[in-house]
Amino acid sequence: MTSIGGASTGMVDWNLAVATATRLVRPGPDVSADEARAVVAELRRHAKASEGHVRGFTRLGTEEGHDTPVLVVDRPGWIRANVAGFRELLKPLLDKMQDRRGNTPGGTVMSAVGGKVTGVELGMLLSFLASRVLGQYETFAPATRQLPAGGPPDSPSGGGRLLLVAPNIVHVERELDVDPHDFRLWVCLHEETHRTQFTAVPWLRDHLEGEIQSFLGETDVDPMTVLERVREAAQSLAGGRPEAEEDDGGRSLVEIVQTPAQREILGRLTAVMSLLEGHADFVMDGVGPDVVPSVGEIREKFQQRRAKGASRLDLALRKLLGLDAKLRQYRDGERFVRAVVDEVGMDGFNRVWTSPNTLPTKTEIAKPADWIARVHRRAE
């Protein structure tokens, strides 16, 4: 069996994941060919303009700009890009699980069947997410002919690329009934901030990848054990294990299945992601009043949309997948950034990018004064 890029499918049939997701994903909003071309062209212009806006506001980056590409994609394009990224990031873990299963009786057959099942399941999840993501900076993106990336992984660009999902942007701007030109620039400001974070802070990509690989390395590679833990977690979420409600209530499926060591790593990852997302929200709102006339209306309507979700099913899936935690990251991270900038200014805040040791902890995200005391008073 082969998958994207010619690699063995192993534990996941990646081709089947792409095929399933692209088959199930909902079509985008109705637009004419001329309108679609105009949207793509405008998003590219806004992405380019956002470089200068973000650089000037954050005081990060250089005049030379970025060598990571900006790709305006549709929903299937986003799916293909993310499957390629998942395959790259999860390869060490999946190889370990493949070796473990291959040494058991019937393991090869089980892998072939299991790979297809997992491919379908992954495809179903991606089809759900593909209609919701507005943009994304792909930090661990392998380059392909259809989806180019930046320089080599050890370059400051980190080999990443910026994706803007045109149909989703059009869908949301219509749903919110906001000025489409302002909304498109507002989205680009957020995503450009992520690109600036990784291109201006060369060590950030390797640090994040190291944390993720440590997290995956702690995973029990016995497939049956993993399945059993997932089954128990699902039962507790469904109310099948009342005795677990006190401990597990309020946590996502992803969080419930973690070991103690993984939860420690997850705490550090949560802090970093809160910083990155909160910083992007802070920047898009900070730049907004000068270049996005209707930024106040956009922010208010968008926050309401984030909070309520699209439907009861949407809320349930967000909880199951841990996406509600991502919403908290936006909120908590933005509060942290705002509090630090108010106290020590933008240059003082930018000490956060000095090294992994100056990143805020999960506790400091909630208590910005503790980070200021640790980083600034120690330096003084």
RAZIUR-V141545 format. One record per residue. N is the residue number from 1. PSI is psi in whole degrees, 0 to 359 (999 if undefined). OMEGA is omega in whole degrees, -180 to 180 (* if undefined). BURIAL is b if it has 24 or more other ideal C-beta (glycine too) atoms within 12 Angstrom, else e. Layout:
# RAZIUR-V141545
n=[N & N]
psi=[PSI & PSI]
omega=[OMEGA & OMEGA]
burial=[BURIAL & BURIAL]
This chain:
# RAZIUR-V141545
n=[1 & 2 & 3 & 4 & 5 & 6 & 7 & 8 & 9 & 10 & 11 & 12 & 13 & 14 & 15 & 16 & 17 & 18 & 19 & 20 & 21 & 22 & 23 & 24 & 25 & 26 & 27 & 28 & 29 & 30 & 31 & 32 & 33 & 34 & 35 & 36 & 37 & 38 & 39 & 40 & 41 & 42 & 43 & 44 & 45 & 46 & 47 & 48 & 49 & 50 & 51 & 52 & 53 & 54 & 55 & 56 & 57 & 58 & 59 & 60 & 61 & 62 & 63 & 64 & 65 & 66 & 67 & 68 & 69 & 70 & 71 & 72 & 73 & 74 & 75 & 76 & 77 & 78 & 79 & 80 & 81 & 82 & 83 & 84 & 85 & 86 & 87 & 88 & 89 & 90 & 91 & 92 & 93 & 94 & 95 & 96 & 97 & 98 & 99 & 100 & 101 & 102 & 103 & 104 & 105 & 106 & 107 & 108 & 109 & 110 & 111 & 112 & 113 & 114 & 115 & 116 & 117 & 118 & 119 & 120 & 121 & 122 & 123 & 124 & 125 & 126 & 127 & 128 & 129 & 130 & 131 & 132 & 133 & 134 & 135 & 136 & 137 & 138 & 139 & 140 & 141 & 142 & 143 & 144 & 145 & 146 & 147 & 148 & 149 & 150 & 151 & 152 & 153 & 154 & 155 & 156 & 157 & 158 & 159 & 160 & 161 & 162 & 163 & 164 & 165 & 166 & 167 & 168 & 169 & 170 & 171 & 172 & 173 & 174 & 175 & 176 & 177 & 178 & 179 & 180 & 181 & 182 & 183 & 184 & 185 & 186 & 187 & 188 & 189 & 190 & 191 & 192 & 193 & 194 & 195 & 196 & 197 & 198 & 199 & 200 & 201 & 202 & 203 & 204 & 205 & 206 & 207 & 208 & 209 & 210 & 211 & 212 & 213 & 214 & 215 & 216 & 217 & 218 & 219 & 220 & 221 & 222 & 223 & 224 & 225 & 226 & 227 & 228 & 229 & 230 & 231 & 232 & 233 & 234 & 235 & 236 & 237 & 238 & 239 & 240 & 241 & 242 & 243 & 244 & 245 & 246 & 247 & 248 & 249 & 250 & 251 & 252 & 253 & 254 & 255 & 256 & 257 & 258 & 259 & 260 & 261 & 262 & 263 & 264 & 265 & 266 & 267 & 268 & 269 & 270 & 271 & 272 & 273 & 274 & 275 & 276 & 277 & 278 & 279 & 280 & 281 & 282 & 283 & 284 & 285 & 286 & 287 & 288 & 289 & 290 & 291 & 292 & 293 & 294 & 295 & 296 & 297 & 298 & 299 & 300 & 301 & 302 & 303 & 304 & 305 & 306 & 307 & 308 & 309 & 310 & 311 & 312 & 313 & 314 & 315 & 316 & 317 & 318 & 319 & 320 & 321 & 322 & 323 & 324 & 325 & 326 & 327 & 328 & 329 & 330 & 331 & 332 & 333 & 334 & 335 & 336 & 337 & 338 & 339 & 340 & 341 & 342 & 343 & 344 & 345 & 346 & 347 & 348 & 349 & 350 & 351 & 352 & 353 & 354 & 355 & 356 & 357 & 358 & 359 & 360 & 361 & 362 & 363 & 364 & 365 & 366 & 367 & 368 & 369 & 370 & 371 & 372 & 373 & 374 & 375 & 376 & 377 & 378 & 379 & 380]
psi=[148 & 162 & 188 & 132 & 1 & 3 & 157 & 144 & 323 & 235 & 343 & 128 & 94 & 323 & 320 & 326 & 315 & 314 & 318 & 314 & 316 & 332 & 323 & 339 & 141 & 148 & 154 & 181 & 155 & 120 & 149 & 166 & 319 & 318 & 320 & 316 & 321 & 320 & 314 & 314 & 319 & 320 & 321 & 320 & 316 & 322 & 319 & 314 & 328 & 333 & 308 & 319 & 312 & 317 & 315 & 322 & 317 & 340 & 33 & 151 & 180 & 169 & 339 & 343 & 201 & 152 & 14 & 134 & 154 & 121 & 122 & 117 & 165 & 186 & 315 & 325 & 320 & 320 & 311 & 319 & 318 & 326 & 318 & 320 & 316 & 316 & 319 & 314 & 324 & 357 & 313 & 317 & 315 & 326 & 319 & 317 & 323 & 317 & 319 & 316 & 326 & 338 & 3 & 154 & 129 & 12 & 323 & 316 & 317 & 321 & 319 & 314 & 312 & 324 & 322 & 319 & 313 & 323 & 317 & 315 & 316 & 320 & 321 & 317 & 318 & 326 & 327 & 315 & 331 & 339 & 4 & 335 & 127 & 320 & 167 & 131 & 117 & 105 & 323 & 46 & 118 & 140 & 140 & 172 & 318 & 334 & 82 & 156 & 183 & 207 & 190 & 157 & 333 & 5 & 163 & 334 & 340 & 12 & 20 & 182 & 154 & 124 & 135 & 121 & 94 & 311 & 327 & 323 & 315 & 318 & 313 & 320 & 327 & 318 & 320 & 345 & 54 & 168 & 119 & 323 & 319 & 317 & 319 & 318 & 320 & 315 & 317 & 325 & 318 & 310 & 325 & 327 & 319 & 319 & 319 & 320 & 313 & 331 & 332 & 344 & 87 & 328 & 348 & 319 & 311 & 322 & 314 & 317 & 320 & 319 & 317 & 316 & 325 & 320 & 312 & 327 & 336 & 353 & 135 & 119 & 1 & 112 & 322 & 324 & 318 & 315 & 320 & 319 & 321 & 320 & 316 & 320 & 317 & 322 & 320 & 322 & 327 & 358 & 11 & 349 & 80 & 329 & 344 & 356 & 322 & 320 & 319 & 348 & 137 & 356 & 153 & 169 & 319 & 315 & 322 & 325 & 4 & 149 & 166 & 319 & 321 & 325 & 326 & 315 & 320 & 325 & 318 & 319 & 320 & 319 & 316 & 314 & 325 & 319 & 310 & 315 & 318 & 322 & 317 & 318 & 319 & 317 & 315 & 327 & 331 & 319 & 327 & 308 & 332 & 331 & 347 & 94 & 323 & 29 & 324 & 314 & 318 & 312 & 315 & 312 & 323 & 321 & 320 & 320 & 317 & 316 & 320 & 339 & 174 & 332 & 174 & 321 & 318 & 316 & 319 & 317 & 322 & 318 & 314 & 319 & 354 & 13 & 339 & 331 & 326 & 322 & 321 & 326 & 317 & 312 & 308 & 320 & 320 & 321 & 319 & 308 & 314 & 316 & 319 & 315 & 319 & 326 & 316 & 5 & 172 & 319 & 323 & 319 & 321 & 352 & 342 & 335 & 9 & 313 & 170 & 332 & 341 & 1 & 147 & 148 & 171 & 322 & 319 & 331 & 320 & 339 & 79 & 328 & 329 & 321 & 315 & 316 & 319 & 313 & 315 & 314 & 326 & 318 & 323 & 999]
omega=[178 & 177 & 180 & 179 & 175 & -179 & 178 & 180 & 180 & -175 & -179 & 173 & -174 & 177 & -180 & 177 & 178 & -178 & -180 & -177 & -179 & 177 & -174 & -175 & -179 & 177 & 179 & 180 & 179 & 175 & 176 & 179 & 180 & 180 & 179 & 179 & 180 & 179 & -180 & -180 & -179 & 178 & 177 & 178 & -179 & 179 & 178 & 180 & -177 & 179 & -178 & 180 & -177 & 179 & -178 & -177 & -175 & -175 & 176 & 176 & -177 & 179 & -180 & 178 & -173 & 173 & 175 & -175 & 171 & -178 & 174 & -171 & 170 & -177 & 176 & 178 & 177 & 179 & -179 & -179 & -177 & 175 & 178 & 179 & 178 & -178 & -179 & -174 & -175 & -174 & -180 & -180 & -177 & 176 & 178 & 180 & 178 & 179 & -179 & -178 & -179 & -180 & 179 & 178 & -180 & -175 & -179 & 179 & 179 & -180 & -180 & 180 & -179 & 179 & 178 & 178 & 180 & 178 & 178 & -179 & 178 & 178 & 179 & 179 & -179 & 178 & 177 & -176 & -172 & 180 & -176 & -176 & 179 & -180 & -175 & 169 & -178 & -176 & -173 & -171 & 172 & -179 & 172 & -180 & -179 & -174 & 180 & 177 & -178 & -176 & 180 & -175 & -179 & 177 & 178 & -179 & 180 & 180 & -175 & 176 & -179 & 179 & 171 & -173 & -170 & -177 & 180 & 177 & 178 & 180 & -176 & 180 & 176 & -179 & -180 & -178 & 178 & 179 & -174 & -178 & 177 & -177 & -179 & 178 & 180 & 177 & -179 & 179 & 179 & -176 & 177 & 177 & 178 & 179 & 179 & 179 & -174 & 179 & -179 & -178 & -170 & -176 & -170 & -178 & -178 & 179 & -179 & 179 & 179 & 179 & -180 & -180 & 175 & 178 & -179 & -180 & 178 & -178 & 175 & -173 & 175 & -175 & -178 & 178 & 179 & 180 & -179 & 180 & 177 & -180 & 178 & 180 & -180 & 179 & 180 & 178 & -178 & -180 & -179 & 179 & -176 & -177 & -178 & -173 & -176 & -177 & -170 & -178 & 178 & 179 & -179 & 177 & -179 & -177 & -175 & -174 & -176 & 173 & 177 & 179 & 179 & 180 & 177 & 178 & 180 & 177 & 178 & 178 & 179 & 179 & -180 & -178 & 176 & 177 & -177 & -179 & 179 & 177 & 180 & 177 & 179 & -179 & -177 & 178 & 179 & 178 & -171 & -175 & -179 & -173 & 180 & -174 & -175 & -175 & -180 & 179 & -180 & -178 & -178 & -179 & -178 & 178 & 178 & 179 & 178 & -172 & -172 & -177 & -175 & -176 & 176 & 178 & 179 & 180 & -180 & -180 & 177 & 180 & -178 & -176 & -178 & -178 & 176 & 175 & 178 & 177 & 177 & 179 & 177 & -174 & -176 & -180 & 179 & 177 & 178 & -178 & -178 & -179 & -179 & 179 & 178 & -175 & -172 & 178 & -177 & 179 & 177 & 177 & -175 & 171 & 179 & -177 & -176 & -178 & 175 & -179 & -180 & 173 & 178 & 172 & 178 & 178 & -179 & 175 & 179 & -179 & -176 & -180 & 179 & 178 & 179 & 180 & -178 & -172 & -174 & -178 & 177 & 180 & -180 & *]
burial=[e & e & b & b & e & e & b & b & b & b & b & b & b & b & b & b & b & b & b & b & b & b & e & b & b & e & e & b & b & e & e & e & e & e & e & e & e & e & b & b & e & b & b & b & e & b & b & b & b & b & b & b & b & b & b & e & b & b & e & b & b & e & e & e & b & b & b & b & b & b & b & b & b & b & b & b & b & b & b & b & b & b & b & b & b & b & b & b & b & b & b & e & b & b & e & b & b & b & e & b & b & e & e & e & e & e & e & e & e & b & b & b & e & b & b & b & e & b & b & b & e & b & b & b & b & b & b & b & b & b & b & b & b & b & b & b & b & b & b & b & b & b & b & e & e & e & b & b & b & b & e & e & e & e & e & b & b & b & b & b & b & b & b & b & b & b & b & b & b & b & b & b & b & e & e & b & e & b & e & b & b & b & b & b & b & b & b & b & b & b & b & b & b & b & b & b & b & b & b & b & b & e & e & b & b & e & b & b & b & e & b & b & e & e & b & b & e & e & b & e & e & e & b & e & e & b & e & e & b & b & e & e & b & e & e & b & b & e & e & e & e & e & e & e & e & e & e & b & e & e & b & b & b & b & b & b & b & b & e & e & e & b & e & e & b & b & b & b & b & b & b & b & b & b & b & b & b & b & b & b & b & b & b & b & b & b & b & b & e & e & b & b & e & b & b & e & e & b & b & e & b & b & e & e & b & b & e & e & e & e & e & e & e & e & e & e & b & b & b & b & b & b & b & b & b & b & b & b & b & b & b & b & b & b & b & b & b & e & b & b & b & e & e & b & e & b & e & b & b & b & b & b & b & e & e & e & e & b & b & b & b & b & e & b & b & b & e & b & e & e & b & b & e & e & b & b & e & e & e & e]
